[in-house]
Amino acid sequence: MEEALQVIRTDPELQQWAGKAIAGATGAEAGLPTAGASNALILAAAACIMKGTSLEKHDPLKLETWSPLINKLPMHTQGSKPSS
């Protein structure tokens, strides 16, 4: 595992290329490569939740913009009530 973690990296250019290839192959407006169907469902739900918010214009390929978003996440959610 330690050895595998050293070679895993995020490559925004590769993600962007793969997304365009998926969109071209499927005729969709856009494509997003994921690590499985469950990840795709989570990302689809997140996209629906983000619609109409300030996060809608967030560019996930710009890694430097992630930290402010991550810092907004609650540290502990146990006992939290879902928002309505």
C-alpha positions in Angstrom: 0.0 0.0 0.0 2.8 2.4 0.9 4.4 1.8 -2.5 1.1 2.2 -4.4 0.4 5.5 -2.6 3.7 6.9 -3.9 2.6 6.5 -7.6 -1.0 7.6 -7.3 -1.4 11.2 -8.4 -4.0 13.6 -9.7 -3.5 14.8 -13.2 -6.0 17.5 -14.2 -4.9 17.4 -17.8 -5.5 13.7 -18.0 -8.9 14.0 -16.3 -9.9 16.8 -18.8 -8.7 14.7 -21.8 -10.6 11.6 -20.5 -13.7 13.6 -19.9 -13.7 14.9 -23.4 -13.1 11.4 -24.8 -16.0 10.1 -22.8 -18.3 12.9 -24.0 -17.2 12.3 -27.6 -17.8 8.6 -27.4 -21.2 8.9 -25.8 -22.5 12.1 -27.4 -22.9 13.6 -24.0 -22.4 17.3 -23.1 -19.5 16.4 -20.8 -17.8 13.3 -19.4 -16.3 12.6 -16.0 -14.0 9.6 -15.4 -14.6 8.0 -12.0 -13.3 5.0 -10.0 -16.5 3.1 -10.2 -20.3 3.4 -10.4 -20.7 4.3 -6.8 -18.3 7.2 -7.2 -20.2 8.4 -10.3 -23.5 8.4 -8.3 -21.9 10.4 -5.5 -20.5 12.9 -7.9 -23.8 13.2 -9.7 -25.6 13.8 -6.4 -23.0 16.5 -5.5 -23.5 18.2 -8.9 -27.2 18.4 -8.3 -26.7 19.8 -4.8 -24.2 22.4 -6.1 -26.6 23.6 -8.8 -27.6 27.2 -8.1 -24.9 27.8 -5.4 -21.6 29.6 -5.5 -19.9 26.2 -5.9 -21.5 25.8 -9.3 -18.8 27.8 -10.9 -16.0 26.0 -9.1 -13.4 24.5 -11.4 -12.4 21.1 -9.9 -9.3 21.0 -12.2 -7.8 23.9 -10.4 -6.4 22.1 -7.4 -5.4 25.3 -5.6 -9.1 26.1 -5.1 -9.8 22.9 -3.2 -8.4 24.0 0.2 -11.0 26.7 1.0 -13.8 24.3 0.1 -12.4 21.5 2.2 -12.0 23.9 5.2 -15.8 24.6 5.0 -16.6 21.0 5.7 -17.7 20.2 9.3 -15.1 18.2 11.3 -17.7 16.1 13.1 -21.2 15.3 11.8 -22.3 12.7 14.3 -25.7 13.8 15.7 -26.2 16.4 13.0 -29.6 16.9 11.6 -30.1 16.9 7.8 -30.9 20.3 6.4 -34.3 20.7 4.8 
